[in-house]
């Protein structure tokens, strides 16, 4: 459910920047949205951060090194 919602939000925010007749980019965008949703649900935060706009990462505190006991 969360993956679907996240994919819809991502697609909705980027669809306005994608030309309607550019189906190749739309297919790639859908694949990326699904990949991001899957990575988020699996806890692969590095993948999600790698595909997040750099300024958003900075505003949220930047990258942190993984905890090592």
PQR file of N, CA, C, O and H, with PARSE charges and radii, in Angstrom:
ATOM      1  N   UNK A   1       0.827  -1.198   0.000 -0.4000 1.5000
ATOM      2  CA  UNK A   1       0.000   0.000   0.000 -0.0000 2.0000
ATOM      3  C   UNK A   1       0.867   1.257   0.000  0.5500 1.7000
ATOM      4  O   UNK A   1       0.648   2.173  -0.792 -0.5500 1.4000
ATOM      5  N   UNK A   2       1.859   1.290   0.902 -0.4000 1.5000
ATOM      6  CA  UNK A   2       2.736   2.452   0.975 -0.0000 2.0000
ATOM      7  C   UNK A   2       3.520   2.607  -0.316  0.5500 1.7000
ATOM      8  O   UNK A   2       3.728   3.722  -0.794 -0.5500 1.4000
ATOM      9  H   UNK A   2       2.037   0.545   1.545  0.4000 1.0000
ATOM     10  N   UNK A   3       3.956   1.483  -0.881 -0.4000 1.5000
ATOM     11  CA  UNK A   3       4.710   1.535  -2.136 -0.0000 2.0000
ATOM     12  C   UNK A   3       3.868   2.150  -3.239  0.5500 1.7000
ATOM     13  O   UNK A   3       4.369   2.952  -4.027 -0.5500 1.4000
ATOM     14  H   UNK A   3       3.787   0.577  -0.493  0.4000 1.0000
ATOM     15  N   UNK A   4       2.604   1.787  -3.304 -0.4000 1.5000
ATOM     16  CA  UNK A   4       1.722   2.345  -4.332 -0.0000 2.0000
ATOM     17  C   UNK A   4       1.522   3.840  -4.136  0.5500 1.7000
ATOM     18  O   UNK A   4       1.532   4.610  -5.097 -0.5500 1.4000
ATOM     19  H   UNK A   4       2.197   1.136  -2.664  0.4000 1.0000
ATOM     20  N   UNK A   5       1.340   4.239  -2.895 -0.4000 1.5000
ATOM     21  CA  UNK A   5       1.143   5.659  -2.602 -0.0000 2.0000
ATOM     22  C   UNK A   5       2.394   6.447  -2.970  0.5500 1.7000
ATOM     23  O   UNK A   5       2.316   7.516  -3.576 -0.5500 1.4000
ATOM     24  H   UNK A   5       1.331   3.614  -2.115  0.4000 1.0000
ATOM     25  N   UNK A   6       3.548   5.903  -2.593 -0.4000 1.5000
ATOM     26  CA  UNK A   6       4.806   6.585  -2.885 -0.0000 2.0000
ATOM     27  C   UNK A   6       5.018   6.699  -4.396  0.5500 1.7000
ATOM     28  O   UNK A   6       5.453   7.740  -4.887 -0.5500 1.4000
ATOM     29  H   UNK A   6       3.612   5.035  -2.101  0.4000 1.0000
ATOM     30  N   UNK A   7       4.712   5.634  -5.126 -0.4000 1.5000
ATOM     31  CA  UNK A   7       4.855   5.656  -6.578 -0.0000 2.0000
ATOM     32  C   UNK A   7       3.934   6.701  -7.193  0.5500 1.7000
ATOM     33  O   UNK A   7       4.332   7.411  -8.116 -0.5500 1.4000
ATOM     34  H   UNK A   7       4.359   4.788  -4.727  0.4000 1.0000
ATOM     35  N   UNK A   8       2.710   6.802  -6.692 -0.4000 1.5000
ATOM     36  CA  UNK A   8       1.762   7.793  -7.216 -0.0000 2.0000
ATOM     37  C   UNK A   8       2.242   9.215  -6.949  0.5500 1.7000
ATOM     38  O   UNK A   8       2.134  10.087  -7.812 -0.5500 1.4000
ATOM     39  H   UNK A   8       2.387   6.225  -5.942  0.4000 1.0000
ATOM     40  N   UNK A   9       2.774   9.442  -5.748 -0.4000 1.5000
ATOM     41  CA  UNK A   9       3.279  10.776  -5.420 -0.0000 2.0000
ATOM     42  C   UNK A   9       4.447  11.146  -6.325  0.5500 1.7000
ATOM     43  O   UNK A   9       4.505  12.256  -6.854 -0.5500 1.4000
ATOM     44  H   UNK A   9       2.862   8.734  -5.047  0.4000 1.0000
ATOM     45  N   UNK A  10       5.377  10.210  -6.498 -0.4000 1.5000
ATOM     46  CA  UNK A  10       6.519  10.482  -7.363 -0.0000 2.0000
ATOM     47  C   UNK A  10       6.086  10.714  -8.803  0.5500 1.7000
ATOM     48  O   UNK A  10       6.551  11.646  -9.460 -0.5500 1.4000
ATOM     49  H   UNK A  10       5.330   9.309  -6.068  0.4000 1.0000
ATOM     50  N   UNK A  11       5.199   9.866  -9.283 -0.4000 1.5000
ATOM     51  CA  UNK A  11       4.733  10.029 -10.663 -0.0000 2.0000
ATOM     52  C   UNK A  11       3.963  11.323 -10.839  0.5500 1.7000
ATOM     53  O   UNK A  11       4.100  12.005 -11.855 -0.5500 1.4000
ATOM     54  H   UNK A  11       4.822   9.109  -8.749  0.4000 1.0000
ATOM     55  N   UNK A  12       3.157  11.658  -9.854 -0.4000 1.5000
ATOM     56  CA  UNK A  12       2.380  12.885  -9.932 -0.0000 2.0000
ATOM     57  C   UNK A  12       3.246  14.121  -9.952  0.5500 1.7000
ATOM     58  O   UNK A  12       2.960  15.078 -10.671 -0.5500 1.4000
ATOM     59  H   UNK A  12       3.045  11.105  -9.029  0.4000 1.0000
ATOM     60  N   UNK A  13       4.315  14.103  -9.157 -0.4000 1.5000
ATOM     61  CA  UNK A  13       5.171  15.283  -9.085 -0.0000 2.0000
ATOM     62  C   UNK A  13       6.040  15.439 -10.322  0.5500 1.7000
ATOM     63  O   UNK A  13       6.413  16.559 -10.672 -0.5500 1.4000
ATOM     64  H   UNK A  13       4.548  13.325  -8.573  0.4000 1.0000
ATOM     65  N   UNK A  14       6.373  14.335 -10.994 -0.4000 1.5000
ATOM     66  CA  UNK A  14       7.243  14.417 -12.161 -0.0000 2.0000
ATOM     67  C   UNK A  14       6.487  14.391 -13.483  0.5500 1.7000
ATOM     68  O   UNK A  14       7.064  14.714 -14.521 -0.5500 1.4000
ATOM     69  H   UNK A  14       6.070  13.425 -10.710  0.4000 1.0000
ATOM     70  N   UNK A  15       5.234  14.021 -13.470 -0.4000 1.5000
ATOM     71  CA  UNK A  15       4.477  13.926 -14.717 -0.0000 2.0000
ATOM     72  C   UNK A  15       4.346  15.283 -15.388  0.5500 1.7000
ATOM     73  O   UNK A  15       4.346  15.371 -16.616 -0.5500 1.4000
ATOM     74  H   UNK A  15       4.766  13.758 -12.626  0.4000 1.0000
ATOM     75  N   UNK A  16       4.236  16.330 -14.600 -0.4000 1.5000
ATOM     76  CA  UNK A  16       4.088  17.662 -15.202 -0.0000 2.0000
ATOM     77  C   UNK A  16       5.354  18.084 -15.941  0.5500 1.7000
ATOM     78  O   UNK A  16       5.292  18.943 -16.820 -0.5500 1.4000
ATOM     79  H   UNK A  16       4.237  16.258 -13.602  0.4000 1.0000
ATOM     80  N   UNK A  17       6.511  17.491 -15.598 -0.4000 1.5000
ATOM     81  CA  UNK A  17       7.753  17.827 -16.280 -0.0000 2.0000
ATOM     82  C   UNK A  17       8.006  16.931 -17.488  0.5500 1.7000
ATOM     83  O   UNK A  17       8.915  17.202 -18.273 -0.5500 1.4000
ATOM     84  H   UNK A  17       6.561  16.793 -14.883  0.4000 1.0000
ATOM     85  N   UNK A  18       7.223  15.875 -17.650 -0.4000 1.5000
ATOM     86  CA  UNK A  18       7.424  14.922 -18.734 -0.0000 2.0000
ATOM     87  C   UNK A  18       6.445  15.223 -19.867  0.5500 1.7000
ATOM     88  O   UNK A  18       5.255  15.418 -19.620 -0.5500 1.4000
ATOM     89  H   UNK A  18       6.485  15.654 -17.012  0.4000 1.0000
ATOM     90  N   UNK A  19       6.927  15.263 -21.079 -0.4000 1.5000
ATOM     91  CA  UNK A  19       6.050  15.493 -22.224 -0.0000 2.0000
ATOM     92  C   UNK A  19       5.091  14.315 -22.368  0.5500 1.7000
ATOM     93  O   UNK A  19       5.464  13.167 -22.127 -0.5500 1.4000
ATOM     94  H   UNK A  19       7.894  15.105 -21.279  0.4000 1.0000
ATOM     95  N   UNK A  20       3.871  14.603 -22.756 -0.4000 1.5000
ATOM     96  CA  UNK A  20       2.845  13.565 -22.858 -0.0000 2.0000
ATOM     97  C   UNK A  20       3.203  12.511 -23.898  0.5500 1.7000
ATOM     98  O   UNK A  20       2.857  11.342 -23.724 -0.5500 1.4000
ATOM     99  H   UNK A  20       3.567  15.536 -22.952  0.4000 1.0000
ATOM    100  N   UNK A  21       3.876  12.887 -24.959 -0.4000 1.5000
ATOM    101  CA  UNK A  21       4.193  11.932 -26.022 -0.0000 2.0000
ATOM    102  C   UNK A  21       5.534  11.227 -25.788  0.5500 1.7000
ATOM    103  O   UNK A  21       5.955  10.436 -26.632 -0.5500 1.4000
ATOM    104  H   UNK A  21       4.157  13.836 -25.100  0.4000 1.0000
ATOM    105  N   UNK A  22       6.196  11.483 -24.698 -0.4000 1.5000
ATOM    106  CA  UNK A  22       7.500  10.897 -24.424 -0.0000 2.0000
ATOM    107  C   UNK A  22       7.319   9.663 -23.538  0.5500 1.7000
ATOM    108  O   UNK A  22       7.630   9.696 -22.348 -0.5500 1.4000
ATOM    109  H   UNK A  22       5.853  12.126 -24.013  0.4000 1.0000
ATOM    110  N   UNK A  23       6.813   8.568 -24.130 -0.4000 1.5000
ATOM    111  CA  UNK A  23       6.464   7.376 -23.356 -0.0000 2.0000
ATOM    112  C   UNK A  23       7.681   6.646 -22.811  0.5500 1.7000
ATOM    113  O   UNK A  23       7.572   5.956 -21.797 -0.5500 1.4000
ATOM    114  H   UNK A  23       6.561   8.540 -25.097  0.4000 1.0000
ATOM    115  N   UNK A  24       8.834   6.777 -23.451 -0.4000 1.5000
ATOM    116  CA  UNK A  24      10.044   6.104 -22.969 -0.0000 2.0000
ATOM    117  C   UNK A  24      10.449   6.670 -21.612  0.5500 1.7000
ATOM    118  O   UNK A  24      10.752   5.919 -20.685 -0.5500 1.4000
ATOM    119  H   UNK A  24       8.922   7.337 -24.274  0.4000 1.0000
ATOM    120  N   UNK A  25      10.453   7.998 -21.499 -0.4000 1.5000
ATOM    121  CA  UNK A  25      10.792   8.614 -20.217 -0.0000 2.0000
ATOM    122  C   UNK A  25       9.777   8.259 -19.149  0.5500 1.7000
ATOM    123  O   UNK A  25      10.149   8.059 -17.993 -0.5500 1.4000
ATOM    124  H   UNK A  25      10.207   8.609 -22.252  0.4000 1.0000
ATOM    125  N   UNK A  26       8.516   8.175 -19.503 -0.4000 1.5000
ATOM    126  CA  UNK A  26       7.482   7.831 -18.540 -0.0000 2.0000
ATOM    127  C   UNK A  26       7.662   6.404 -18.041  0.5500 1.7000
ATOM    128  O   UNK A  26       7.474   6.137 -16.854 -0.5500 1.4000
ATOM    129  H   UNK A  26       8.214   8.338 -20.442  0.4000 1.0000
ATOM    130  N   UNK A  27       8.021   5.488 -18.930 -0.4000 1.5000
ATOM    131  CA  UNK A  27       8.268   4.109 -18.515 -0.0000 2.0000
ATOM    132  C   UNK A  27       9.457   4.041 -17.574  0.5500 1.7000
ATOM    133  O   UNK A  27       9.415   3.325 -16.573 -0.5500 1.4000
ATOM    134  H   UNK A  27       8.173   5.706 -19.894  0.4000 1.0000
ATOM    135  N   UNK A  28      10.524   4.783 -17.884 -0.4000 1.5000
ATOM    136  CA  UNK A  28      11.689   4.814 -17.003 -0.0000 2.0000
ATOM    137  C   UNK A  28      11.345   5.415 -15.648  0.5500 1.7000
ATOM    138  O   UNK A  28      11.832   4.953 -14.617 -0.5500 1.4000
ATOM    139  H   UNK A  28      10.558   5.365 -18.696  0.4000 1.0000
ATOM    140  N   UNK A  29      10.506   6.444 -15.651 -0.4000 1.5000
ATOM    141  CA  UNK A  29      10.088   7.076 -14.417 -0.0000 2.0000
ATOM    142  C   UNK A  29       9.277   6.113 -13.561  0.5500 1.7000
ATOM    143  O   UNK A  29       9.442   6.065 -12.342 -0.5500 1.4000
ATOM    144  H   UNK A  29      10.110   6.820 -16.490  0.4000 1.0000
ATOM    145  N   UNK A  30       8.405   5.351 -14.201 -0.4000 1.5000
ATOM    146  CA  UNK A  30       7.612   4.362 -13.462 -0.0000 2.0000
ATOM    147  C   UNK A  30       8.517   3.299 -12.843  0.5500 1.7000
ATOM    148  O   UNK A  30       8.316   2.897 -11.697 -0.5500 1.4000
ATOM    149  H   UNK A  30       8.271   5.389 -15.191  0.4000 1.0000
ATOM    150  N   UNK A  31       9.523   2.840 -13.612 -0.4000 1.5000
ATOM    151  CA  UNK A  31      10.457   1.838 -13.086 -0.0000 2.0000
ATOM    152  C   UNK A  31      11.214   2.390 -11.886  0.5500 1.7000
ATOM    153  O   UNK A  31      11.397   1.695 -10.886 -0.5500 1.4000
ATOM    154  H   UNK A  31       9.686   3.166 -14.543  0.4000 1.0000
ATOM    155  N   UNK A  32      11.652   3.640 -11.987 -0.4000 1.5000
ATOM    156  CA  UNK A  32      12.376   4.255 -10.884 -0.0000 2.0000
ATOM    157  C   UNK A  32      11.483   4.414  -9.659  0.5500 1.7000
ATOM    158  O   UNK A  32      11.927   4.176  -8.535 -0.5500 1.4000
ATOM    159  H   UNK A  32      11.503   4.204 -12.799  0.4000 1.0000
ATOM    160  N   UNK A  33      10.239   4.811  -9.861 -0.4000 1.5000
ATOM    161  CA  UNK A  33       9.311   4.967  -8.739 -0.0000 2.0000
ATOM    162  C   UNK A  33       9.084   3.635  -8.028  0.5500 1.7000
ATOM    163  O   UNK A  33       9.067   3.579  -6.798 -0.5500 1.4000
ATOM    164  H   UNK A  33       9.879   5.005 -10.774  0.4000 1.0000
ATOM    165  N   UNK A  34       8.910   2.575  -8.795 -0.4000 1.5000
ATOM    166  CA  UNK A  34       8.722   1.248  -8.195 -0.0000 2.0000
ATOM    167  C   UNK A  34       9.995   0.810  -7.472  0.5500 1.7000
ATOM    168  O   UNK A  34       9.930   0.255  -6.375 -0.5500 1.4000
ATOM    169  H   UNK A  34       8.923   2.620  -9.794  0.4000 1.0000
ATOM    170  N   UNK A  35      11.155   1.061  -8.090 -0.4000 1.5000
ATOM    171  CA  UNK A  35      12.425   0.707  -7.459 -0.0000 2.0000
ATOM    172  C   UNK A  35      12.617   1.446  -6.145  0.5500 1.7000
ATOM    173  O   UNK A  35      13.068   0.865  -5.158 -0.5500 1.4000
ATOM    174  H   UNK A  35      11.207   1.512  -8.981  0.4000 1.0000
ATOM    175  N   UNK A  36      12.273   2.730  -6.134 -0.4000 1.5000
ATOM    176  CA  UNK A  36      12.389   3.506  -4.900 -0.0000 2.0000
ATOM    177  C   UNK A  36      11.429   3.006  -3.832  0.5500 1.7000
ATOM    178  O   UNK A  36      11.788   2.928  -2.657 -0.5500 1.4000
ATOM    179  H   UNK A  36      11.907   3.202  -6.936  0.4000 1.0000
ATOM    180  N   UNK A  37      10.222   2.670  -4.235 -0.4000 1.5000
ATOM    181  CA  UNK A  37       9.251   2.123  -3.278 -0.0000 2.0000
ATOM    182  C   UNK A  37       9.724   0.808  -2.698  0.5500 1.7000
ATOM    183  O   UNK A  37       9.626   0.591  -1.491 -0.5500 1.4000
ATOM    184  H   UNK A  37       9.931   2.733  -5.190  0.4000 1.0000
ATOM    185  N   UNK A  38      10.237  -0.075  -3.544 -0.4000 1.5000
ATOM    186  CA  UNK A  38      10.761  -1.366  -3.075 -0.0000 2.0000
ATOM    187  C   UNK A  38      11.940  -1.167  -2.126  0.5500 1.7000
ATOM    188  O   UNK A  38      12.016  -1.809  -1.079 -0.5500 1.4000
ATOM    189  H   UNK A  38      10.317   0.101  -4.525  0.4000 1.0000
ATOM    190  N   UNK A  39      12.860  -0.275  -2.497 -0.4000 1.5000
ATOM    191  CA  UNK A  39      14.030  -0.022  -1.660 -0.0000 2.0000
ATOM    192  C   UNK A  39      13.614   0.544  -0.306  0.5500 1.7000
ATOM    193  O   UNK A  39      14.171   0.172   0.727 -0.5500 1.4000
ATOM    194  H   UNK A  39      12.798   0.246  -3.348  0.4000 1.0000
ATOM    195  N   UNK A  40      12.640   1.440  -0.317 -0.4000 1.5000
ATOM    196  CA  UNK A  40      12.148   2.028   0.931 -0.0000 2.0000
ATOM    197  C   UNK A  40      11.555   0.955   1.832  0.5500 1.7000
ATOM    198  O   UNK A  40      11.831   0.925   3.031 -0.5500 1.4000
ATOM    199  H   UNK A  40      12.188   1.742  -1.157  0.4000 1.0000
ATOM    200  N   UNK A  41      10.743   0.078   1.259 -0.4000 1.5000
ATOM    201  CA  UNK A  41      10.099  -0.974   2.051 -0.0000 2.0000
ATOM    202  C   UNK A  41      11.116  -1.994   2.569  0.5500 1.7000
ATOM    203  O   UNK A  41      10.920  -2.564   3.643 -0.5500 1.4000
ATOM    204  H   UNK A  41      10.519   0.103   0.285  0.4000 1.0000
ATOM    205  N   UNK A  42      12.188  -2.230   1.830 -0.4000 1.5000
ATOM    206  CA  UNK A  42      13.218  -3.195   2.247 -0.0000 2.0000
ATOM    207  C   UNK A  42      14.229  -2.576   3.200  0.5500 1.7000
ATOM    208  O   UNK A  42      15.053  -3.285   3.775 -0.5500 1.4000
ATOM    209  H   UNK A  42      12.348  -1.768   0.957  0.4000 1.0000
ATOM    210  N   UNK A  43      14.173  -1.266   3.371 -0.4000 1.5000
ATOM    211  CA  UNK A  43      15.106  -0.595   4.267 -0.0000 2.0000
ATOM    212  C   UNK A  43      16.425  -0.236   3.617  0.5500 1.7000
ATOM    213  O   UNK A  43      17.406   0.021   4.314 -0.5500 1.4000
ATOM    214  H   UNK A  43      13.503  -0.689   2.903  0.4000 1.0000
ATOM    215  N   UNK A  44      16.470  -0.213   2.292 -0.4000 1.5000
ATOM    216  CA  UNK A  44      17.690   0.157   1.570 -0.0000 2.0000
ATOM    217  C   UNK A  44      17.753   1.674   1.462  0.5500 1.7000
ATOM    218  O   UNK A  44      17.521   2.250   0.399 -0.5500 1.4000
ATOM    219  H   UNK A  44      15.673  -0.422   1.725  0.4000 1.0000
ATOM    220  N   UNK A  45      18.072   2.304   2.586 -0.4000 1.5000
ATOM    221  CA  UNK A  45      18.034   3.757   2.658 -0.0000 2.0000
ATOM    222  C   UNK A  45      19.092   4.418   1.785  0.5500 1.7000
ATOM    223  O   UNK A  45      18.881   5.526   1.292 -0.5500 1.4000
ATOM    224  H   UNK A  45      18.260   1.835   3.449  0.4000 1.0000
ATOM    225  N   UNK A  46      20.213   3.761   1.591 -0.4000 1.5000
ATOM    226  CA  UNK A  46      21.275   4.326   0.754 -0.0000 2.0000
ATOM    227  C   UNK A  46      20.773   4.525  -0.678  0.5500 1.7000
ATOM    228  O   UNK A  46      21.054   5.553  -1.294 -0.5500 1.4000
ATOM    229  H   UNK A  46      20.384   2.861   1.992  0.4000 1.0000
ATOM    230  N   UNK A  47      20.036   3.553  -1.209 -0.4000 1.5000
ATOM    231  CA  UNK A  47      19.493   3.662  -2.566 -0.0000 2.0000
ATOM    232  C   UNK A  47      18.509   4.829  -2.649  0.5500 1.7000
ATOM    233  O   UNK A  47      18.536   5.605  -3.605 -0.5500 1.4000
ATOM    234  H   UNK A  47      19.808   2.717  -0.708  0.4000 1.0000
ATOM    235  N   UNK A  48      17.648   4.946  -1.649 -0.4000 1.5000
ATOM    236  CA  UNK A  48      16.659   6.021  -1.644 -0.0000 2.0000
ATOM    237  C   UNK A  48      17.356   7.376  -1.586  0.5500 1.7000
ATOM    238  O   UNK A  48      16.991   8.296  -2.318 -0.5500 1.4000
ATOM    239  H   UNK A  48      17.626   4.315  -0.873  0.4000 1.0000
ATOM    240  N   UNK A  49      18.358   7.501  -0.716 -0.4000 1.5000
ATOM    241  CA  UNK A  49      19.072   8.765  -0.591 -0.0000 2.0000
ATOM    242  C   UNK A  49      19.836   9.082  -1.874  0.5500 1.7000
ATOM    243  O   UNK A  49      19.891  10.238  -2.291 -0.5500 1.4000
ATOM    244  H   UNK A  49      18.654   6.754  -0.121  0.4000 1.0000
ATOM    245  N   UNK A  50      20.426   8.063  -2.503 -0.4000 1.5000
ATOM    246  CA  UNK A  50      21.149   8.276  -3.754 -0.0000 2.0000
ATOM    247  C   UNK A  50      20.247   8.839  -4.852  0.5500 1.7000
ATOM    248  O   UNK A  50      20.720   9.545  -5.743 -0.5500 1.4000
ATOM    249  H   UNK A  50      20.381   7.123  -2.164  0.4000 1.0000
ATOM    250  N   UNK A  51      18.966   8.534  -4.790 -0.4000 1.5000
ATOM    251  CA  UNK A  51      18.026   8.981  -5.820 -0.0000 2.0000
ATOM    252  C   UNK A  51      17.122  10.109  -5.334  0.5500 1.7000
ATOM    253  O   UNK A  51      16.068  10.363  -5.918 -0.5500 1.4000
ATOM    254  H   UNK A  51      18.582   7.961  -4.066  0.4000 1.0000
ATOM    255  N   UNK A  52      17.537  10.783  -4.265 -0.4000 1.5000
ATOM    256  CA  UNK A  52      16.795  11.922  -3.737 -0.0000 2.0000
ATOM    257  C   UNK A  52      17.553  13.194  -4.092  0.5500 1.7000
ATOM    258  O   UNK A  52      18.784  13.216  -4.077 -0.5500 1.4000
ATOM    259  H   UNK A  52      18.393  10.577  -3.791  0.4000 1.0000
ATOM    260  N   UNK A  53      16.832  14.227  -4.404 -0.4000 1.5000
ATOM    261  CA  UNK A  53      17.410  15.516  -4.770 -0.0000 2.0000
ATOM    262  C   UNK A  53      18.378  15.963  -3.676  0.5500 1.7000
ATOM    263  O   UNK A  53      18.033  15.932  -2.495 -0.5500 1.4000
ATOM    264  H   UNK A  53      15.832  14.209  -4.417  0.4000 1.0000
ATOM    265  N   UNK A  54      19.579  16.375  -4.058 -0.4000 1.5000
ATOM    266  CA  UNK A  54      20.642  16.703  -3.104 -0.0000 2.0000
ATOM    267  C   UNK A  54      20.239  17.751  -2.076  0.5500 1.7000
ATOM    268  O   UNK A  54      20.578  17.621  -0.900 -0.5500 1.4000
ATOM    269  H   UNK A  54      19.859  16.400  -5.018  0.4000 1.0000
ATOM    270  N   UNK A  55      19.526  18.779  -2.498 -0.4000 1.5000
ATOM    271  CA  UNK A  55      19.120  19.820  -1.556 -0.0000 2.0000
ATOM    272  C   UNK A  55      18.138  19.297  -0.515  0.5500 1.7000
ATOM    273  O   UNK A  55      18.146  19.761   0.626 -0.5500 1.4000
ATOM    274  H   UNK A  55      19.250  18.884  -3.453  0.4000 1.0000
ATOM    275  N   UNK A  56      17.307  18.354  -0.884 -0.4000 1.5000
ATOM    276  CA  UNK A  56      16.387  17.753   0.078 -0.0000 2.0000
ATOM    277  C   UNK A  56      17.177  16.973   1.120  0.5500 1.7000
ATOM    278  O   UNK A  56      16.871  17.047   2.310 -0.5500 1.4000
ATOM    279  H   UNK A  56      17.301  17.978  -1.810  0.4000 1.0000
ATOM    280  N   UNK A  57      18.186  16.232   0.689 -0.4000 1.5000
ATOM    281  CA  UNK A  57      19.026  15.481   1.619 -0.0000 2.0000
ATOM    282  C   UNK A  57      19.720  16.442   2.581  0.5500 1.7000
ATOM    283  O   UNK A  57      19.794  16.165   3.778 -0.5500 1.4000
ATOM    284  H   UNK A  57      18.434  16.172  -0.277  0.4000 1.0000
ATOM    285  N   UNK A  58      20.229  17.571   2.076 -0.4000 1.5000
ATOM    286  CA  UNK A  58      20.888  18.558   2.935 -0.0000 2.0000
ATOM    287  C   UNK A  58      19.931  19.130   3.967  0.5500 1.7000
ATOM    288  O   UNK A  58      20.281  19.252   5.141 -0.5500 1.4000
ATOM    289  H   UNK A  58      20.168  17.797   1.103  0.4000 1.0000
ATOM    290  N   UNK A  59      18.718  19.483   3.535 -0.4000 1.5000
ATOM    291  CA  UNK A  59      17.728  20.061   4.449 -0.0000 2.0000
ATOM    292  C   UNK A  59      17.349  19.057   5.543  0.5500 1.7000
ATOM    293  O   UNK A  59      17.091  19.446   6.682 -0.5500 1.4000
ATOM    294  H   UNK A  59      18.433  19.384   2.582  0.4000 1.0000
ATOM    295  N   UNK A  60      17.319  17.788   5.200 -0.4000 1.5000
ATOM    296  CA  UNK A  60      16.955  16.759   6.168 -0.0000 2.0000
ATOM    297  C   UNK A  60      18.125  16.319   7.043  0.5500 1.7000
ATOM    298  O   UNK A  60      17.981  15.386   7.833 -0.5500 1.4000
ATOM    299  H   UNK A  60      17.529  17.472   4.275  0.4000 1.0000
ATOM    300  N   UNK A  61      19.265  16.964   6.918 -0.4000 1.5000
ATOM    301  CA  UNK A  61      20.385  16.649   7.796 -0.0000 2.0000
ATOM    302  C   UNK A  61      21.574  16.028   7.109  0.5500 1.7000
ATOM    303  O   UNK A  61      22.590  15.781   7.759 -0.5500 1.4000
ATOM    304  H   UNK A  61      19.381  17.722   6.277  0.4000 1.0000
ATOM    305  N   UNK A  62      21.490  15.768   5.839 -0.4000 1.5000
ATOM    306  CA  UNK A  62      22.609  15.203   5.090 -0.0000 2.0000
ATOM    307  C   UNK A  62      22.784  13.716   5.314  0.5500 1.7000
ATOM    308  O   UNK A  62      22.034  13.078   6.053 -0.5500 1.4000
ATOM    309  H   UNK A  62      20.665  15.968   5.311  0.4000 1.0000
ATOM    310  N   UNK A  63      23.796  13.186   4.655 -0.4000 1.5000
ATOM    311  CA  UNK A  63      24.113  11.763   4.816 -0.0000 2.0000
ATOM    312  C   UNK A  63      24.842  11.548   6.127  0.5500 1.7000
ATOM    313  O   UNK A  63      25.648  12.378   6.548 -0.5500 1.4000
ATOM    314  H   UNK A  63      24.405  13.704   4.055  0.4000 1.0000
ATOM    315  N   UNK A  64      24.556  10.445   6.758 -0.4000 1.5000
ATOM    316  CA  UNK A  64      25.263  10.071   7.975 -0.0000 2.0000
ATOM    317  C   UNK A  64      25.978   8.767   7.724  0.5500 1.7000
ATOM    318  O   UNK A  64      25.530   7.944   6.926 -0.5500 1.4000
ATOM    319  H   UNK A  64      23.901   9.771   6.416  0.4000 1.0000
ATOM    320  N   UNK A  65      27.073   8.584   8.396 -0.4000 1.5000
ATOM    321  CA  UNK A  65      27.772   7.308   8.294 -0.0000 2.0000
ATOM    322  C   UNK A  65      26.959   6.262   9.037  0.5500 1.7000
ATOM    323  O   UNK A  65      26.341   6.576  10.054 -0.5500 1.4000
ATOM    324  H   UNK A  65      27.437   9.253   9.044  0.4000 1.0000
ATOM    325  N   UNK A  66      26.943   5.014   8.549 -0.4000 1.5000
ATOM    326  CA  UNK A  66      26.193   3.958   9.228 -0.0000 2.0000
ATOM    327  C   UNK A  66      26.712   3.734  10.646  0.5500 1.7000
ATOM    328  O   UNK A  66      27.904   3.890  10.909 -0.5500 1.4000
ATOM    329  H   UNK A  66      27.445   4.759   7.723  0.4000 1.0000
ATOM    330  N   UNK A  67      25.833   3.376  11.532 -0.4000 1.5000
ATOM    331  CA  UNK A  67      26.197   3.082  12.917 -0.0000 2.0000
ATOM    332  C   UNK A  67      27.047   1.833  12.960  0.5500 1.7000
ATOM    333  O   UNK A  67      26.680   0.803  12.394 -0.5500 1.4000
ATOM    334  H   UNK A  67      24.865   3.249  11.318  0.4000 1.0000
ATOM    335  N   UNK A  68      28.174   1.922  13.626 -0.4000 1.5000
ATOM    336  CA  UNK A  68      29.046   0.773  13.790 -0.0000 2.0000
ATOM    337  C   UNK A  68      29.354   0.582  15.267  0.5500 1.7000
ATOM    338  O   UNK A  68      30.075   1.389  15.853 -0.5500 1.4000
ATOM    339  H   UNK A  68      28.472   2.759  14.086  0.4000 1.0000
ATOM    340  N   UNK A  69      28.824  -0.463  15.875 -0.4000 1.5000
ATOM    341  CA  UNK A  69      29.026  -0.671  17.321 -0.0000 2.0000
ATOM    342  C   UNK A  69      30.463  -0.973  17.682  0.5500 1.7000
ATOM    343  O   UNK A  69      30.777  -1.169  18.856 -0.5500 1.4000
ATOM    344  H   UNK A  69      28.238  -1.119  15.399  0.4000 1.0000
TER
END
